[in-house]
Amino acid sequence: MGLRLKFNLVLLLVFAAGMAVSAYVSHRLLNDNAKQETLRNAGLMMESALSVRGYTVKQVKPLLDAQLEHTFLPQTVPAYAATEVFNNLHTKYPDFTYKEATLNPTNPRDRAVEWENDIVQKFRGDTSARELSGERETPTGRMLYLARPITITDPACLACHSVPSAAPASMIRIYGENNGFGWQHMETIGAQVVSVPMSVPLANAQRTFNTFMLSLGGIFLATFIVLNVMLSLLIIRPISSMSAAADRISTGDFDLPEFRAHGGDEIGVLGNSFNRMRRSLEKAIKLIEG
């Protein structure tokens, strides 16, 4: 096995180990970072929903209070406004979905399904929890979700949700008397939930991972070529020349030019030593023959 082959085998083994470690670490970090970035985007959407709710309560509803005495306008309900805004946003960003999942909602479309009900119950059981995130299996694949509790902190909300007799008659005509009542002040009645398929952050992470590994492979290939060229020029070729010269000298052929040693590196020192040995051997043979 030649020196070049040994060198390349060691280099390939080191590279393979480095690639394996780099692939494992980078893949894990990229996936985690992609999830965190998606959760940050979901948090931004959640804050936008809160802004829509606040805008509806403070600026839209007061302007329509007189009309609400005769006609119930769902657009003045914070949850309805936030949901409608994000339904429109969903047409442009179909990967993200938003829902105000409620245990006993006025609008049936807001009713919490089984997994959302579990999240609401966690918030109800731990009033200090302000945010929950996680993954869940769905028929279309894994989903990443971010949830925050919906708690009745404003007593004014109970005007429409305490008992049917206190609610506007126009609202009762639309939704009936069986939904959205019995709420209590400071009670957690639901959760804001933003969901996004895991395929989205994982696809982003996979693209970055592929680019990184291709770049790393390209760097290795360039390094491999450069090292082999340097090995050939600086080590293999000089040693091969000295080896061939040593074979000829061993048979008594001294009609060879001295080895040209360049620089003060190990090969240069070896070349100078080889030249001295050659001259000494040539003198010794002449003395013996003389």
C-alpha positions, 0 to 999 in steps of 0.5 A: 500500500503506497503512501498516497493511498494510506494518506487518502484512506486516513483522509477519507475516514476523517472526512466521513466521521466529520461529515457524520457528526456534522450531519447529526448536529446540524440536522438537529440544530436546524430542525430545532431552530426551524421549529422555534422560528415557526413558533415565533411567527405563530406568536406574532400572529397571536399578538396580531389577533390580540390587537384585532380584539383590542381594536374591536372592543375599544374603537369598533363596538362603541360606534355601533352600540346604538345599532346593537340595541336592534340588530346584533352585529357579530363584527363587534365581537372580538373573537369573531373579528379576530377569526375573520381577519385570520380567515382572510389571512389564511387565503394567503398563508394557508399553512397557518390556521387560527382558532379561538377554541372555546368550551361553551362558545356562542358561535358553534364554529368556535367550539373546541374539539377534543385535543383543543379541549385538553389544552383548555383544561390544562390552562384551567388547571394551571392558571399561571400557564400563559402559553403552551406549545407542542406537536400532535398527529393528524391525518395529514401529518404532524402539526405544530401548535401554539396556544394561549388562554382566553380568560374573562378579565373584563366584566363587561364581557359577561353582559352577553355571556352570563345568563340568556335574559341579560343578553341582547335579544338580537343575539339570542335570535341568531345563536339561541339560548343554549350556547355561550352562557354561564361564563364567570369573571376570571374564568378561562373559557378557551384558548387561542390556538395557532397551528402549522404543519410540521412539514413547513418548518421541517422542509425549511430545515431540510433545504438549509441542511442540504445546502450546508452538506453540499457546501461541506462536501464541496469544501472537502473535495477542494481540500482533498484535491489540494492536499493530494497535489501538495502531497505529490509535489512536496513529498511523493515526487521527491521521495520517489526520485530519491528512491530511484536514485538509491536503486541506481547507486546501490548498483554502482551507478554514480552518474546521477546529478545530486538531488536538488533540495529546496528550502529547509523543510524535512524533505530538503534536509533529507535530500541534503543527507542523501547527497552527503551519503552518496558522496561518502559512498562514492569516495569509499568505493573509489578508495576500495578500488584504488 
